[in-house]
Amino acid sequence: MTPVQLFELVLLLLAAIVVLELLARRLHLPPAAAFVLGGGALALVPGTPELRLDPDLVLVLFLPPLLVSSAHFTAWRDFRANLRIILQLAVGAVVFTTLVVGGVAHLVVPGLPWAACFALGAIVSPPDAVAAKAVLAGLRLPRRIVVLLEGESLVNDATGIVLFRMAVAAAATGTFSLVGATGSFAVLAVGGVLAGLAFGVVGALAMTRLRDPHLAMLFSLLMSWASYIGAEALGVSGVLSAVAFGLFVGWRQHALLTAQLRTELNAIWGVVVYVLEALVFILIGLSLRGVLDRLDGVPGGVGALVLPSSWRSWCPASPGLSRPPTCRACCCLACGGGTRFRPSPCRW
């Protein structure tokens, strides 16, 4: 695909977003579901070019701004008041889901090693902040339930990473170290939070000197990517770093920015986040063509396709997962010859 064709495809997707959003409002559907279904329909249209994106590029491009935005608009008072339960869900619920998925996978495919089964469970167990926010936005739930679900989806990354690393290490060496796993979890989680807070302090100091909304918006976007990429370079959780950065800046925004500047920034951020979220979900739908191509010739492949009722991230798999996925954004598609995931690592 030439650069011009790629640009034309992006324009087509943006036009599709407008149409699908209007259709979702008319049919009273969640916009995220409409985008996924619309992307899947586009993938089946003859002549639609196949879009192949580098998984690491997708990860770095979409994830940091969406995480920072979700954390920024999280009410810190509510988050802090429910922190104990949020952490229990972020650890306990992810561990429980990993065990259940691993057990079911072993029952369905008895020849699959237990370590591989639990690796699969660790991939699909952490719900994503972007998907959780998109789904909960269309539901009428008690305020506290929404805070718990959105808060848990922001901080469960470290648990999924550690469980995946434990499963891969057990498959490779045949041994399991609880002490090593606990230490790895502490380094990823605590290190990610500290890195995010450090970036938050630097960003807050700089934001006080920026009064132009365009410069402030550009700087805040740059800092969202910097908090993620910098933490990953340090070997800690980039997701938790971006979340900590967003929470800190959101907590300090009233002291850092004027009311007019906050209003202008929120308006610009709203457009950016809407476009990124819509593109994420429509790209998930577009990947249906690749799924069907891989299922072609697999006995019972299409019939074995499983869509979990909860939103989970799906991406057709990277041949080798050199770094742990923490799974993210909409659906996990498990098919009859195995489950394939992409991007690698998938943290949608």
ABEGO torsion letter per residue (X at the ends): XBAAAAAAAAAAAAAAAAAAAAAAAAAGBBAAAAAAAAAAAAAABBGBBBBBBBAAAAAAAAAAAAAAAAAAABBAAAAAAAAAAAAAAAAAAAAAAAAAAAAAAAAABAABBAAAAAAAAAAAABBBAAAAAAAAAABBBBAAAAAAAAAAAAAAAAAAAAAAAAAAAAAAAGBBBAAAAAAAAAAAAAAAAAAAAAAAAAAAAAAAABABAAAAAAAAAAAAAAAAAAAAAAGBBAAAAAAAAAAAAAAAAAAABBAAAAAAAAAAAAAAAAAAAAAAAAAAAAAAAAAAAAABGBBGAAAABBBBABBBBBBBBBABBABBBAEBGABBBBBAAEBBBOBOBBAX
